[in-house]
Amino acid sequence: MTLTFAPARPRALSLLKPTGHLTLGNYLGALRPMAATQEHSDCFYGLADLHSLTVAHDPARLRALVAEQAATLIAVGLDESTLFVQSHVPTHSQLAYLLECVATTGELGRMIQFKEKGRGVDSTRASLFTYPVLMAADILLYRPEQVPVGDDQRQHVELTRDLAQRFNATYGPVFAVPEIVTPPTGARVMDLADPTGKMGKSGAVDGPGVIRLLDPPDVVRRKVARAVTDSDVGPGAVRREREAKPGVTNLLDVLEACGGSAEGLTTYGALKRAVTDAVVAELQPVQRRYAEVVADRAHVTEVFARGAARAREVTGPVLAAAYGAIGL
Ligand code: AMP
């Protein structure tokens, strides 16, 4: 069976891995742009719970994080999209197995995560070795024309293209080979306590330089007040200089990304107050909406059930074509 259909509207696809509490970095760098993409694309946004299983995990925590992130996606206005939990759409793991029969141990052994975190360690989960294939399935099932990726994801999408091309050449033209596009460099929010590293998803214990999307205003205030700056007190100290003044530059980036302005600010104290106000103003509507959304769990369940049903419907024919081509 050969698939000839092309999606009517361009498709956008993005999966978030529920391994921690979403941060201001996730919001400015991912969720807000994902909401804007809805205007011109048919968006599929998923919670990649299967990808959270490649390292030791706590089942109860995973379940709680999926519930929290599901409500958050709705709270930031992504419910115009097809929202789903990856494990509720079995075509993902089904296609992953077929692609494992096309991928080689050599190429998977060269994937960065495995090389850095798993190779040579007997207790490494086999899924840390194979998850890039699951990621290829995540993408290929939706036939997006383009996949926007940052540098850290490039290797994954290159593998996805290789697997699609190899499958097509060996068994017939089933997959659309997506183009890799580099998105305009968006806001990269750095850790307030260590502005040379990115603000990563926070673990069970809050990092002092990580603002969670759901942090109340007084917590935001405290974290911003403690943000690392520098000892420059001269006139013009409040300025961007990424190498020499990473902390101050990051605060200015956050301020502007949250709609604030640094005009007239001369001291770090004033800058931090302005950053706090801008971040609180940006997050408060999301937090208010989040409180409403979690109060109606049935609605969240319904939105995600509908999304999973559409995802199954859209991906089913692609899986069926792959089954047919490979001889099943
Ligand atoms: P991660 O939390 O690293 O799994 O990333 C999930 C999404 O959020 C990806 O699209 C990242 O590019 C984005 N993201 C994560 N942390 C940041 C950050 N500190 N600044 C900007 N975007 C981020």
Boltz pocket constraint, residues with backbone or C-beta under 6 A from the ligand:
constraints:
  - pocket:
      binder: B
      contacts: [[A, 15], [A, 16], [A, 17], [A, 24], [A, 25], [A, 26], [A, 27], [A, 28], [A, 29], [A, 30], [A, 150], [A, 187], [A, 188], [A, 189], [A, 190], [A, 198], [A, 199], [A, 200], [A, 201]]
      max_distance: 6.0
